[in-house]
Amino acid sequence: MSLAVVIIIFLVVGIGFLVFFIFKKIIIPNRAEQSGNLADRNETLKAIRAAKAALEKDPQNVEAHYLLGKAFLADKRDEQAFREYKSANRLGIGGKNIPETAFRETLAALCTQFNEPEEALKEYIALIKLFPENPEYYFRAGKIFGTRNRSDLAEQYIRKAVSINPREGRYRFELGMLYYLGKRLKEAGQEFGAVLKLNPNDAQALLYMGKIYKDAKDYDGAIPYLEKASRDQDYKLRAINELGSCYISLKEFDKALPELERAVNLITKEADPDSLYARYYLATCYEMTDDIPKALGQWDKIYAQKRNFRDVGEKLTQYIEYRNQTAEKDSAGPPEPNKKP
């Protein structure tokens, strides 16, 4: 048998093993998973039909409303699920074969999803009564109070969550934000500091620690926090804005300009507040370095999105004469070259 034939046999056998491996390890499991998904969907649709049939016989059947809601959730029909959960809740789940904790948690989440915070709050208060040592319920109730401008109750509930579990960064950050918005900067800094002890790379906490130092005019203290926050994709634009603003306050325009130009290059939504601030700070930097044409270009873009943004309208009015003079020079064209005698 020649060497060439032996090599061909080895190749054929090798390819055969490879095909077998791919079929066994990839194709068969994928088919099984797809079959499983179809089976799950079929079971969900059966559950929906069965619950609907039960409700046709008895529209007051609380358990049928609940089971129909669960089936709709499994089928990713959240709005229909919400309607069924509300019906079960209205009819009363007491004494029924319905797990109260899971039911109220799901109903509260659906109320939040569909913008019914008052109803969500009722569910979290009910859950707190059932489980007074569960910090998550206090936290979620506190957040809802915050959206209702009840910062006193928001603080009370979130502080309770923190007291039960002081090592949960979300609770500490939210409490810090309540303090920050209430101008209680020292207490806010303590909470953000606690978050950073738990996670030194928490971009939100880094950003707001930087803002606290900046608000106190300690720009050198703010910069390290803002630089680190700017490495996070979600907070990059906001952190760079704050960083550039610090450099402007320090009159370090050689550092401010590249940061703010980088911020403007990150803009994807022109009307977003962070985008407007990026252009505003960059325009301020251009103006303070006497590059008025570039400043006007940024103010124009801001004005096109939001006419009453800060003092942009006043700035454009202030430089009308400058623009007119520039336009006249441009229309006159370049001066004629001196003729040689």
C-alpha positions as CSV (number, residue, x, y, z in Angstrom):
1,M,0.0,0.0,0.0
2,S,1.5,3.3,-1.1
3,L,2.0,6.2,1.3
4,A,-0.5,8.3,-0.6
5,V,-3.2,5.7,-0.1
6,V,-2.5,5.5,3.6
7,I,-2.7,9.3,4.0
8,I,-6.0,9.3,2.1
9,I,-7.4,6.6,4.4
10,F,-6.4,8.6,7.5
11,L,-8.0,11.7,6.1
12,V,-11.3,10.0,5.4
13,V,-11.4,8.4,8.8
14,G,-10.5,11.7,10.5
15,I,-13.2,13.6,8.6
16,G,-15.7,10.9,9.5
17,F,-14.9,11.3,13.2
18,L,-15.2,15.1,12.9
19,V,-18.6,14.8,11.2
20,F,-19.8,12.4,14.0
21,F,-18.5,14.7,16.7
22,I,-20.3,17.8,15.2
23,F,-23.5,15.8,14.8
24,K,-23.4,14.4,18.3
25,K,-22.2,17.5,20.2
26,I,-23.8,20.3,18.2
27,I,-26.6,19.3,15.8
28,I,-28.4,16.8,18.1
29,P,-28.4,19.1,21.2
30,N,-29.6,22.0,19.1
31,R,-32.5,19.9,17.7
32,A,-33.3,18.7,21.2
33,E,-33.3,22.3,22.5
34,Q,-35.6,23.5,19.7
35,S,-37.9,20.5,20.3
36,G,-37.9,21.4,24.0
37,N,-38.8,25.0,23.2
38,L,-41.6,23.9,21.0
39,A,-42.9,21.5,23.7
40,D,-42.7,24.3,26.3
41,R,-44.7,26.6,24.0
42,N,-47.3,23.9,23.3
43,E,-47.7,23.4,27.1
44,T,-48.1,27.1,27.6
45,L,-50.7,27.4,24.9
46,K,-52.6,24.4,26.4
47,A,-52.5,26.1,29.8
48,I,-53.9,29.3,28.3
49,R,-56.7,27.4,26.6
50,A,-57.5,25.5,29.8
51,A,-57.6,28.7,32.0
52,K,-59.8,30.5,29.4
53,A,-62.2,27.5,29.4
54,A,-62.4,27.6,33.2
55,L,-63.1,31.4,33.1
56,E,-65.9,30.9,30.5
57,K,-67.6,28.6,33.0
58,D,-66.9,30.9,36.0
59,P,-65.5,34.4,35.4
60,Q,-65.0,34.8,39.2
61,N,-62.6,31.9,39.3
62,V,-59.6,33.5,41.0
63,E,-57.2,30.6,40.5
64,A,-58.0,30.5,36.7
65,H,-57.2,34.2,36.4
66,Y,-53.9,33.6,38.2
67,L,-53.0,30.6,36.1
68,L,-54.0,32.5,32.9
69,G,-51.7,35.4,34.0
70,K,-48.8,33.0,34.6
71,A,-49.3,31.4,31.2
72,F,-49.4,34.8,29.5
73,L,-46.1,35.7,31.3
74,A,-44.5,32.5,30.1
75,D,-45.7,33.4,26.6
76,K,-44.2,36.9,26.9
77,R,-47.6,38.6,26.8
78,D,-47.0,40.8,29.8
79,E,-49.9,43.2,29.3
80,Q,-52.5,40.4,29.1
81,A,-50.8,38.8,32.1
82,F,-51.1,42.1,34.0
83,R,-54.8,42.2,33.4
84,E,-55.3,38.7,34.7
85,Y,-53.1,39.3,37.8
86,K,-55.2,42.5,38.6
87,S,-58.4,40.5,38.2
88,A,-57.2,37.8,40.6
89,N,-56.1,40.5,43.1
90,R,-59.4,42.3,42.8
91,L,-61.4,39.1,43.5
92,G,-59.1,38.2,46.4
93,I,-56.4,35.5,46.6
94,G,-56.9,34.8,50.3
95,G,-57.6,31.1,50.9
96,K,-56.9,30.2,47.3
97,N,-54.3,27.9,46.0
98,I,-52.0,30.8,45.0
99,P,-48.6,31.5,46.5
100,E,-49.0,34.9,48.0
101,T,-45.4,36.0,48.0
102,A,-44.7,35.2,44.4
103,F,-48.0,36.6,43.3
104,R,-47.5,39.9,45.0
105,E,-43.9,40.2,43.8
106,T,-45.0,39.6,40.2
107,L,-47.9,41.9,40.5
108,A,-45.8,44.7,41.9
109,A,-43.2,44.3,39.1
110,L,-46.0,44.4,36.5
111,C,-47.5,47.5,38.1
112,T,-44.1,49.2,37.9
113,Q,-43.7,48.1,34.3
114,F,-47.1,49.5,33.3
115,N,-46.7,52.7,35.1
116,E,-49.0,52.1,38.1
117,P,-46.6,53.0,41.0
118,E,-49.4,53.5,43.5
119,E,-50.5,49.9,43.0
120,A,-47.0,48.7,43.1
121,L,-46.4,50.5,46.4
122,K,-49.5,48.8,47.9
123,E,-48.0,45.4,47.0
124,Y,-44.6,46.2,48.5
125,I,-46.2,47.5,51.7
126,A,-48.2,44.2,51.9
127,L,-44.9,42.2,51.3
128,I,-43.2,44.2,54.1
129,K,-45.9,43.2,56.5
130,L,-45.4,39.6,55.5
131,F,-41.6,39.7,55.6
132,P,-40.4,42.7,57.6
133,E,-36.8,41.6,57.4
134,N,-36.6,41.5,53.6
135,P,-34.6,44.6,52.6
136,E,-35.6,44.5,48.9
137,Y,-39.2,45.3,49.7
138,Y,-38.2,48.4,51.7
139,F,-35.8,49.4,48.9
140,R,-38.4,49.1,46.1
141,A,-41.0,51.0,48.2
142,G,-38.5,53.7,48.9
143,K,-37.7,54.2,45.3
144,I,-41.4,54.6,44.5
145,F,-41.8,57.2,47.3
146,G,-38.8,59.0,45.7
147,T,-40.6,59.2,42.3
148,R,-43.6,60.7,44.1
149,N,-41.4,63.5,45.6
150,R,-41.8,62.0,49.1
151,S,-38.1,62.1,49.9
152,D,-38.8,61.8,53.6
153,L,-40.5,58.5,53.2
154,A,-38.0,57.4,50.5
155,E,-35.2,58.0,52.9
156,Q,-37.0,56.2,55.7
157,Y,-37.5,53.1,53.7
158,I,-34.2,53.0,52.0
159,R,-32.3,53.6,55.2
160,K,-34.2,50.6,56.6
161,A,-33.1,48.5,53.7
162,V,-29.5,49.6,54.4
163,S,-29.8,48.8,58.1
164,I,-30.9,45.3,57.2
165,N,-28.2,44.7,54.5
166,P,-25.5,47.4,54.6
167,R,-23.4,45.4,52.1
168,E,-25.8,45.9,49.2
169,G,-24.4,48.6,46.9
170,R,-27.7,49.4,45.3
171,Y,-29.2,50.4,48.6
172,R,-26.2,52.5,49.6
173,F,-26.1,54.3,46.2
174,E,-29.8,55.1,46.3
175,L,-29.5,56.5,49.8
176,G,-26.5,58.5,48.7
177,M,-28.5,59.9,45.8
178,L,-31.3,61.0,48.2
179,Y,-28.7,62.9,50.3
180,Y,-27.1,64.3,47.2
181,L,-30.4,65.7,45.8
182,G,-31.2,67.1,49.2
183,K,-27.8,69.0,49.2
184,R,-26.6,66.8,52.1
185,L,-23.2,66.3,50.5
186,K,-21.3,65.0,53.4
187,E,-23.8,62.2,54.0
188,A,-24.0,61.5,50.3
189,G,-20.2,61.2,50.2
190,Q,-20.3,58.7,53.0
191,E,-22.8,56.5,51.1
192,F,-21.0,56.7,47.8
193,G,-17.7,55.9,49.7
194,A,-19.4,52.8,51.1
195,V,-20.4,51.7,47.6
196,L,-16.8,52.1,46.4
197,K,-15.5,50.0,49.3
198,L,-17.8,47.3,48.1
199,N,-17.0,47.8,44.5
200,P,-14.1,50.3,43.6
201,N,-15.2,50.3,39.9
202,D,-18.8,51.3,40.5
203,A,-19.1,54.0,37.8
204,Q,-22.2,55.7,39.2
205,A,-20.6,56.1,42.7
206,L,-17.3,57.3,41.1
207,L,-19.2,59.9,39.0
208,Y,-21.1,61.3,42.0
209,M,-18.1,61.3,44.2
210,G,-16.4,63.4,41.5
211,K,-19.5,65.7,41.4
212,I,-19.4,66.2,45.2
213,Y,-15.8,67.3,45.1
214,K,-16.6,69.5,42.1
215,D,-19.5,71.1,43.8
216,A,-17.2,71.9,46.7
217,K,-14.8,73.5,44.2
218,D,-12.1,70.8,45.0
219,Y,-11.4,70.2,41.3
220,D,-8.2,68.3,41.9
221,G,-10.0,66.0,44.3
222,A,-12.8,65.4,41.7
223,I,-10.6,64.6,38.7
224,P,-9.4,61.1,39.7
225,Y,-13.0,59.9,40.3
226,L,-14.2,61.4,37.1
227,E,-11.3,59.9,35.1
228,K,-12.1,56.5,36.4
229,A,-15.8,56.9,35.8
230,S,-15.1,57.9,32.2
231,R,-13.8,54.4,31.5
232,D,-17.3,53.0,31.9
233,Q,-19.3,53.0,28.6
234,D,-22.6,53.8,30.2
235,Y,-21.2,56.9,32.1
236,K,-18.4,57.9,29.7
237,L,-20.1,61.0,28.2
238,R,-21.4,62.4,31.5
239,A,-18.1,61.8,33.3
240,I,-16.1,63.5,30.5
241,N,-18.4,66.5,30.6
242,E,-17.7,66.9,34.3
243,L,-14.0,66.3,33.8
244,G,-13.8,69.0,31.1
245,S,-15.8,71.4,33.3
246,C,-13.2,70.8,36.1
247,Y,-10.3,71.7,33.8
248,I,-12.2,74.8,32.6
249,S,-12.6,75.9,36.2
250,L,-8.9,75.3,36.7
251,K,-8.2,77.3,33.4
252,E,-6.3,74.3,32.1
253,F,-7.7,74.6,28.6
254,D,-5.0,72.4,27.0
255,K,-6.5,69.5,29.0
256,A,-10.2,70.6,28.8
257,L,-10.3,70.9,25.0
258,P,-9.3,67.3,24.1
259,E,-11.6,65.9,26.7
260,L,-14.6,67.9,25.5
261,E,-13.9,67.3,21.9
262,R,-13.8,63.6,22.8
263,A,-17.2,64.0,24.5
264,V,-18.7,65.6,21.5
265,N,-17.5,62.8,19.3
266,L,-19.4,60.3,21.6
267,I,-22.7,62.0,20.9
268,T,-25.4,59.8,19.4
269,K,-28.5,61.6,20.5
270,E,-28.2,65.3,19.9
271,A,-31.2,66.3,22.1
272,D,-30.1,64.4,25.2
273,P,-29.0,66.6,28.2
274,D,-25.5,65.1,28.3
275,S,-25.1,65.9,24.6
276,L,-26.2,69.5,25.1
277,Y,-23.8,69.9,28.0
278,A,-20.9,68.4,26.1
279,R,-21.4,71.0,23.3
280,Y,-22.0,73.8,25.9
281,Y,-18.7,73.1,27.8
282,L,-16.8,72.8,24.5
283,A,-18.2,76.1,23.3
284,T,-17.2,77.7,26.6
285,C,-13.7,76.4,26.2
286,Y,-13.5,77.7,22.6
287,E,-14.8,81.1,23.7
288,M,-12.3,81.4,26.5
289,T,-9.5,80.5,24.1
290,D,-10.8,83.1,21.6
291,D,-11.8,80.6,19.0
292,I,-15.2,82.3,18.4
293,P,-16.1,80.6,15.1
294,K,-15.9,77.1,16.7
295,A,-17.8,78.3,19.8
296,L,-20.6,79.7,17.5
297,G,-20.7,76.3,15.7
298,Q,-21.4,74.5,19.0
299,W,-24.0,77.1,20.2
300,D,-25.8,76.8,16.9
301,K,-26.1,73.1,17.3
302,I,-27.4,73.4,20.9
303,Y,-29.9,76.2,19.8
304,A,-31.2,73.9,17.0
305,Q,-32.1,71.3,19.7
306,K,-33.2,73.5,22.7
307,R,-33.5,77.2,22.3
308,N,-33.7,78.0,26.0
309,F,-30.7,75.9,27.0
310,R,-28.8,77.9,29.6
311,D,-27.5,81.2,28.1
312,V,-27.0,80.0,24.5
313,G,-29.5,82.4,23.1
314,E,-27.8,85.3,24.8
315,K,-24.4,84.1,23.5
316,L,-25.7,84.0,19.9
317,T,-27.2,87.5,20.3
318,Q,-23.9,88.8,21.8
319,Y,-21.9,87.7,18.7
320,I,-24.4,88.9,16.0
321,E,-22.1,91.8,15.1
322,Y,-19.1,89.6,15.0
323,R,-20.9,87.3,12.6
324,N,-22.0,90.2,10.4
325,Q,-18.4,91.5,10.2
326,T,-17.1,88.0,9.4
327,A,-19.8,87.6,6.7
328,E,-18.8,90.9,5.1
329,K,-15.2,90.0,5.0
330,D,-16.0,86.7,3.5
331,S,-18.2,88.2,0.8
332,A,-15.6,90.8,-0.1
333,G,-13.2,88.0,-1.0
334,P,-9.4,88.0,-0.6
335,P,-7.6,91.3,-1.1
336,E,-6.1,91.9,-4.6
337,P,-2.3,91.2,-4.8
338,N,-0.1,94.2,-5.2
339,K,0.8,94.9,-8.8
340,K,4.5,95.0,-9.7
341,P,5.6,98.2,-11.2
